[in-house]
């Protein structure tokens, strides 16, 4: 039941809406992700990029067949890591 809800159009649209602005920020203004010392937190940035990738994969409706890829590129990691990306941006803007 929950699996069906996570792969319906509203959930996929949410993934695209979360991933697209983050991808644009990283492409157009990557300095927005800098920390207070002027550097990147590479582990944190890797998780954000994972969220963006998973958001696009889930958002376009692709469902991998192997359970491992399905979990890693599914909506829950996408939403969680995109939320992390927005938290990083908010912290960078406020800090």
TORPA-4810 file (N, C-alpha, C, O; in nm, 3 decimals):
<nodes>
NODE_1_0.082_-0.120_0.000_0.000_0.000_0.000_0.087_0.126_0.000_0.069_0.214_-0.085_X
NODE_2_0.180_0.135_0.095_0.265_0.254_0.102_0.351_0.265_-0.024_0.376_0.376_-0.071_X
NODE_3_0.395_0.151_-0.077_0.476_0.153_-0.199_0.398_0.216_-0.313_0.453_0.293_-0.392_X
NODE_4_0.271_0.185_-0.324_0.189_0.242_-0.431_0.173_0.393_-0.415_0.178_0.467_-0.513_X
NODE_5_0.156_0.439_-0.291_0.141_0.583_-0.268_0.268_0.659_-0.301_0.263_0.771_-0.350_X
NODE_6_0.383_0.597_-0.273_0.510_0.665_-0.298_0.545_0.676_-0.445_0.632_0.754_-0.482_X
NODE_7_0.478_0.600_-0.530_0.509_0.603_-0.672_0.395_0.661_-0.756_0.391_0.641_-0.877_X
NODE_8_0.304_0.731_-0.692_0.198_0.800_-0.766_0.247_0.938_-0.809_0.352_0.984_-0.765_X
NODE_9_0.170_1.002_-0.894_0.210_1.130_-0.952_0.239_1.238_-0.848_0.340_1.308_-0.864_X
NODE_10_0.158_1.258_-0.743_0.192_1.365_-0.648_0.328_1.343_-0.579_0.402_1.439_-0.558_X
NODE_11_0.359_1.221_-0.545_0.488_1.193_-0.480_0.603_1.216_-0.579_0.707_1.270_-0.542_X
NODE_12_0.584_1.176_-0.703_0.689_1.198_-0.804_0.707_1.347_-0.831_0.819_1.394_-0.849_X
NODE_13_0.597_1.420_-0.834_0.606_1.565_-0.854_0.680_1.631_-0.739_0.759_1.723_-0.760_X
NODE_14_0.654_1.586_-0.617_0.726_1.639_-0.501_0.876_1.616_-0.515_0.956_1.704_-0.484_X
NODE_15_0.915_1.498_-0.561_1.057_1.469_-0.581_1.120_1.564_-0.681_1.229_1.616_-0.658_X
NODE_16_1.051_1.588_-0.791_1.104_1.682_-0.891_1.111_1.824_-0.838_1.206_1.897_-0.865_X
NODE_17_1.009_1.863_-0.762_1.007_1.999_-0.708_1.114_2.020_-0.601_1.162_2.132_-0.583_X
NODE_18_1.151_1.916_-0.531_1.259_1.928_-0.433_1.396_1.924_-0.499_1.486_1.998_-0.458_X
NODE_19_1.413_1.840_-0.599_1.545_1.820_-0.660_1.584_1.931_-0.758_1.701_1.969_-0.763_X
NODE_20_1.491_1.982_-0.834_1.524_2.079_-0.939_1.591_2.206_-0.888_1.696_2.244_-0.940_X
NODE_21_1.534_2.275_-0.787_1.602_2.397_-0.741_1.741_2.370_-0.682_1.832_2.450_-0.701_X
NODE_22_1.755_2.258_-0.612_1.888_2.227_-0.558_1.989_2.203_-0.669_2.103_2.247_-0.660_X
NODE_23_1.947_2.133_-0.773_2.037_2.109_-0.886_2.076_2.241_-0.952_2.191_2.260_-0.989_X
NODE_24_1.980_2.331_-0.968_2.010_2.460_-1.028_2.106_2.542_-0.941_2.197_2.606_-0.993_X
NODE_25_2.086_2.539_-0.811_2.177_2.612_-0.722_2.318_2.556_-0.733_2.415_2.632_-0.740_X
NODE_26_2.330_2.424_-0.734_2.464_2.365_-0.744_2.530_2.393_-0.879_2.652_2.405_-0.887_X
NODE_27_2.450_2.404_-0.984_2.507_2.432_-1.116_2.538_2.580_-1.136_2.642_2.614_-1.193_X
NODE_28_2.449_2.666_-1.091_2.464_2.809_-1.118_2.545_2.881_-1.012_2.628_2.967_-1.043_X
NODE_29_2.520_2.848_-0.885_2.587_2.920_-0.775_2.634_2.820_-0.669_2.578_2.816_-0.559_X
NODE_30_2.736_2.740_-0.700_2.780_2.639_-0.604_2.835_2.698_-0.474_2.839_2.628_-0.373_X
NODE_31_2.877_2.824_-0.476_2.929_2.886_-0.354_2.821_2.902_-0.248_2.854_2.928_-0.132_X
NODE_32_2.695_2.886_-0.284_2.586_2.894_-0.186_2.593_2.778_-0.087_2.531_2.784_0.019_X
NODE_33_2.667_2.673_-0.120_2.679_2.557_-0.032_2.805_2.560_0.054_2.835_2.463_0.123_X
NODE_34_2.878_2.671_0.051_3.000_2.681_0.132_2.965_2.693_0.280_2.862_2.748_0.316_X
NODE_35_3.054_2.641_0.364_3.033_2.654_0.508_3.096_2.785_0.557_3.142_2.866_0.476_X
NODE_36_3.097_2.806_0.686_3.148_2.929_0.744_3.295_2.955_0.717_3.338_3.071_0.715_X
NODE_37_3.374_2.850_0.696_3.517_2.865_0.669_3.547_2.877_0.520_3.664_2.883_0.481_X
NODE_38_3.446_2.881_0.438_3.466_2.895_0.294_3.497_2.765_0.222_3.550_2.767_0.112_X
NODE_39_3.464_2.653_0.283_3.487_2.523_0.219_3.359_2.443_0.211_3.255_2.482_0.264_X
NODE_40_3.369_2.332_0.144_3.255_2.241_0.131_3.269_2.127_0.230_3.379_2.080_0.257_X
NODE_41_3.158_2.082_0.282_3.156_1.958_0.358_3.129_1.848_0.256_3.014_1.827_0.217_X
NODE_42_3.232_1.778_0.214_3.218_1.682_0.106_3.122_1.567_0.139_3.044_1.528_0.052_X
NODE_43_3.125_1.511_0.259_3.026_1.405_0.289_2.883_1.459_0.283_2.792_1.391_0.234_X
NODE_44_2.863_1.579_0.333_2.730_1.639_0.330_2.688_1.668_0.186_2.573_1.643_0.149_X
NODE_45_2.778_1.721_0.107_2.749_1.752_-0.032_2.720_1.624_-0.111_2.635_1.624_-0.200_X
NODE_46_2.790_1.516_-0.079_2.764_1.389_-0.145_2.621_1.341_-0.117_2.554_1.292_-0.208_X
NODE_47_2.576_1.355_0.007_2.440_1.315_0.040_2.337_1.402_-0.030_2.234_1.353_-0.076_X
NODE_48_2.364_1.532_-0.040_2.273_1.622_-0.110_2.265_1.584_-0.258_2.156_1.582_-0.315_X
NODE_49_2.379_1.555_-0.318_2.378_1.516_-0.460_2.310_1.381_-0.480_2.247_1.359_-0.583_X
NODE_50_2.320_1.293_-0.383_2.246_1.165_-0.387_2.097_1.196_-0.384_2.020_1.135_-0.459_X
NODE_51_2.055_1.289_-0.299_1.914_1.326_-0.293_1.864_1.386_-0.422_1.753_1.357_-0.466_X
NODE_52_1.946_1.469_-0.484_1.908_1.528_-0.612_1.894_1.420_-0.718_1.797_1.418_-0.794_X
NODE_53_1.991_1.330_-0.724_1.986_1.221_-0.822_1.864_1.132_-0.801_1.792_1.099_-0.895_X
NODE_54_1.842_1.095_-0.675_1.727_1.011_-0.644_1.596_1.085_-0.673_1.499_1.024_-0.717_X
NODE_55_1.595_1.215_-0.648_1.475_1.295_-0.678_1.443_1.296_-0.826_1.326_1.286_-0.864_X
NODE_56_1.544_1.308_-0.909_1.520_1.304_-1.053_1.478_1.165_-1.100_1.387_1.151_-1.181_X
NODE_57_1.545_1.062_-1.049_1.510_0.925_-1.088_1.367_0.895_-1.049_1.289_0.845_-1.131_X
NODE_58_1.332_0.924_-0.925_1.195_0.899_-0.880_1.096_0.991_-0.950_0.987_0.949_-0.988_X
NODE_59_1.135_1.116_-0.968_1.045_1.215_-1.027_1.003_1.186_-1.169_0.890_1.214_-1.208_X
NODE_60_1.093_1.129_-1.247_1.056_1.097_-1.386_0.983_0.965_-1.397_0.936_0.929_-1.505_X
NODE_61_0.972_0.893_-1.285_0.893_0.770_-1.285_0.970_0.643_-1.309_0.910_0.537_-1.328_X
NODE_62_1.102_0.650_-1.309_1.182_0.529_-1.329_1.184_0.448_-1.200_1.212_0.502_-1.093_X
NODE_63_1.155_0.320_-1.208_1.157_0.231_-1.092_1.257_0.119_-1.122_1.227_0.030_-1.201_X
NODE_64_1.375_0.122_-1.059_1.474_0.017_-1.083_1.421_-0.120_-1.042_1.339_-0.131_-0.951_X
NODE_65_1.468_-0.224_-1.108_1.421_-0.358_-1.080_1.490_-0.419_-0.958_1.426_-0.489_-0.879_X
NODE_66_1.619_-0.395_-0.942_1.692_-0.452_-0.829_1.654_-0.376_-0.703_1.651_-0.253_-0.705_X
NODE_67_1.626_-0.446_-0.595_1.577_-0.384_-0.472_1.675_-0.283_-0.414_1.631_-0.184_-0.355_X
NODE_68_1.805_-0.305_-0.429_1.905_-0.213_-0.376_1.899_-0.077_-0.444_1.898_0.027_-0.378_X
NODE_69_1.895_-0.079_-0.577_1.883_0.048_-0.650_1.748_0.113_-0.624_1.738_0.235_-0.613_X
NODE_70_1.646_0.031_-0.615_1.512_0.084_-0.588_1.509_0.156_-0.454_1.444_0.261_-0.441_X
NODE_71_1.578_0.101_-0.354_1.582_0.167_-0.225_1.668_0.294_-0.231_1.627_0.399_-0.181_X
NODE_72_1.788_0.284_-0.292_1.880_0.397_-0.294_1.830_0.514_-0.378_1.861_0.629_-0.350_X
NODE_73_1.752_0.484_-0.482_1.702_0.590_-0.571_1.552_0.612_-0.554_1.487_0.668_-0.642_X
NODE_74_1.498_0.570_-0.442_1.356_0.584_-0.415_1.323_0.719_-0.354_1.410_0.804_-0.336_X
NODE_75_1.197_0.738_-0.323_1.152_0.869_-0.275_1.200_0.904_-0.133_1.225_1.021_-0.105_X
NODE_76_1.213_0.807_-0.047_1.251_0.840_0.091_1.393_0.897_0.102_1.411_1.001_0.165_X
NODE_77_1.494_0.833_0.041_1.626_0.897_0.042_1.626_1.030_-0.033_1.696_1.124_0.006_X
NODE_78_1.549_1.038_-0.141_1.543_1.163_-0.217_1.491_1.276_-0.130_1.552_1.383_-0.125_X
NODE_79_1.382_1.254_-0.063_1.324_1.360_0.020_1.412_1.393_0.139_1.429_1.510_0.173_X
NODE_80_1.467_1.292_0.202_1.551_1.314_0.319_1.676_1.395_0.284_1.708_1.492_0.352_X
NODE_81_1.745_1.355_0.178_1.870_1.420_0.143_1.847_1.555_0.075_1.932_1.643_0.083_X
NODE_82_1.734_1.572_0.007_1.701_1.705_-0.045_1.670_1.799_0.070_1.707_1.916_0.067_X
NODE_83_1.601_1.749_0.172_1.575_1.831_0.291_1.707_1.872_0.356_1.721_1.984_0.404_X
NODE_84_1.803_1.780_0.359_1.936_1.814_0.409_1.997_1.926_0.326_2.058_2.018_0.381_X
NODE_85_1.981_1.920_0.195_2.033_2.024_0.108_1.972_2.160_0.137_2.042_2.261_0.139_X
NODE_86_1.842_2.162_0.160_1.777_2.289_0.194_1.822_2.338_0.331_1.833_2.459_0.352_X
NODE_87_1.846_2.247_0.423_1.898_2.287_0.554_2.038_2.346_0.542_2.070_2.443_0.610_X
NODE_88_2.121_2.287_0.457_2.256_2.340_0.435_2.248_2.480_0.374_2.321_2.570_0.415_X
NODE_89_2.159_2.497_0.276_2.143_2.629_0.215_2.094_2.732_0.316_2.143_2.844_0.319_X
NODE_90_1.997_2.694_0.398_1.944_2.785_0.498_2.053_2.823_0.600_2.064_2.938_0.641_X
NODE_91_2.132_2.725_0.639_2.240_2.751_0.735_2.346_2.842_0.674_2.401_2.928_0.742_X
NODE_92_2.376_2.822_0.546_2.475_2.905_0.479_2.425_3.048_0.463_2.503_3.142_0.473_X
NODE_93_2.296_3.064_0.439_2.239_3.199_0.422_2.230_3.273_0.555_2.250_3.394_0.561_X
NODE_94_2.199_3.200_0.661_2.181_3.263_0.792_2.313_3.277_0.868_2.329_3.367_0.951_X
NODE_95_2.406_3.187_0.838_2.531_3.184_0.914_2.637_3.275_0.865_2.746_3.279_0.923_X
</nodes>
